[in-house]
Amino acid sequence: MFDEPLASDAPLRLISAQGAEPSHLHSRPILGSSPPLVSGLMVTAARPASARLAVECFQRQSYPNRELVIIDDGPTDDLADYVAGLADERIRMVRLASTDKTLGELRNTAVANAHGELVCQWDDDDLSDPDRLWWQVGVLHDSGADACFLERWTILWTDGPRIAIGTRRLWEGSMVARREALIEYPALRRGEDSPVAEAIVIRGTVALLDLPELYIYLVHGNNTFDAAHFDAHWDAATLRVEDPNAYLAHLQNRVPVAQALAAVAGMTS
């Protein structure tokens, strides 16, 4: 359902199974006096260096009422030790013995351990702008939608590097949703978030936000999808950055992208 690009010039759209309705967004949303708790949901194993950067991006968030739930079934306690050293009560680790559970099953474990009215997918190998939660929660507050996804995001290929702004579609990994709108993740090793997003669209309303710099998706060779999948996204991109090094310097002002590239180099060396 979400492999087809979406054509729109609006910065914010509300979509449902019944169709699409353009909306308007002119400035950063204003949150209410009691912003709801957002639970970031991270599943990780055996890549503590990149996961630390995802944790750092969470700590940098401007949105005030948040927690990060980390499900770690990796073979070492490296990330758990790092989190313990942070002494940040907003970050909670759930260490599991090495298991053969699928990614979908582990995401369900994260949801079960979350306390928030809202939940946010927070992948361990991607980077989020400090204002990501503020924008997406604000959109939910203003629109009354069941979930907010990004309509485009930034894709960074770490070998090169190459940078592109993705095609217009619903990017499942950018989900911020009302907890009651979720269905159970299917027990899949990849693509487990697509049925969840599709169910929200069918049963309710989704806001699509076109601010691609809020999310940096890293293509590093150990993603759940293969190189051909990301080559197709390069071909379909709405924009390919001509000077990636200059753009990396621009991104570094907001997210630890240089550190992410170093972490990837460490994984592959």
Buried (B, 14 or more C-beta within 10 A) or exposed (E): EBEEBBEBEBBBBBBBEEEBEEBEBEEEBEBEEEBBBBBBBBBBBBBBBBBBBBBBBBEBBEBEBBBBBBBBBBEEBBBBEBBEEEEBEBBBBBEEEEEEBBBBBBBBBBBEBBEBBBBBBBBBBBBBBBBBBBBBBBBBBBBEBBBBBBBBBBBBBBEEBBBBBBBBBBBBBBBBBBBEBBEEBBBBEEEBBBBBBBBBBEEBBBBBBBBBBBBBBBBBBEBEEEEEEBEEBBEBBBEEBEEBEEBBEEBEEBBBBEBBBEBBEEBEE
